[in-house]
């Protein structure tokens, strides 16, 4: 069953779908279809970077909270 297209991304063309399923097909090269899967859209890349920064900030906050709790137990 087909998955819905993520928000902000364009649906894949039939050629892109076939190239994804058969990434190194000699047939695809012979008929002139692009055989590499296109890179993520700039919107998706920006969202991934945003989420990575958010995760890093949460990890940093959790580490600071652990350090604070360790200091509280020592007193």
N, C-alpha and C positions, 0 to 999 in steps of 0.2 A: 504494500500500500504506500502511496506517495506521501511524503512528509510535507507539511505546509512550509512555504518559504518564510524564513525569519524576517521580522520587521526591518525595513530599511535596506533589504537586499533584493536584487532583481532575480526572477526565476531563471533557472538554467535553460539554455537552448537545447534542443535535441542533440546537436553535435557535442555540446559540453557533457551531457549525460552519457552519451556513448563513449566519449573519450575517457570519462571517469571509470566506466566499467571495463574498458579495454585500453588501458593506458599505453601499452607498447605494441599495439596491433599493427602489423605490416599492412593489412588491408586498409586501415584508416589513413595511413601515410600515402598509399597508392591512390586513394580516391580524393586526396587533398584535404582531409579533415585535420584539424588541430588535434594533436594527440596528448597534449599536456592539459591538466586541469588548471583553469585560470586561478590566479591568486585571489585571496579574499578582497572584498571591497574595502575601500578606505574607511567606510563607516564601521564595518566589522572590526578592522584593525584598531581603530580608535576606541571602540567599546572594549575590546580585549585589554588594551593598555589601561583604560580607566578601571576595569575590574582588578587588574593586577596591582595597581596602585592602592586600591581600596583594601585588598587582601593584605598587602604589605603593611599598611597603616594599622589594620586590625591586629596583625601579629605583633607589631611594635607595642600597641596599647596593651595587649594581653601580657607581653613580657614585662612591661612596666608595672602592671598590676600584680603579677607574680612576685616581682622584686619587692614591691611595697608590702605585700602580705608576708613575705619571708622576714622582712625587717620588723614588722609588727609582732611576730611570734618570738623574736629574739629578745624583745624588751620585757 
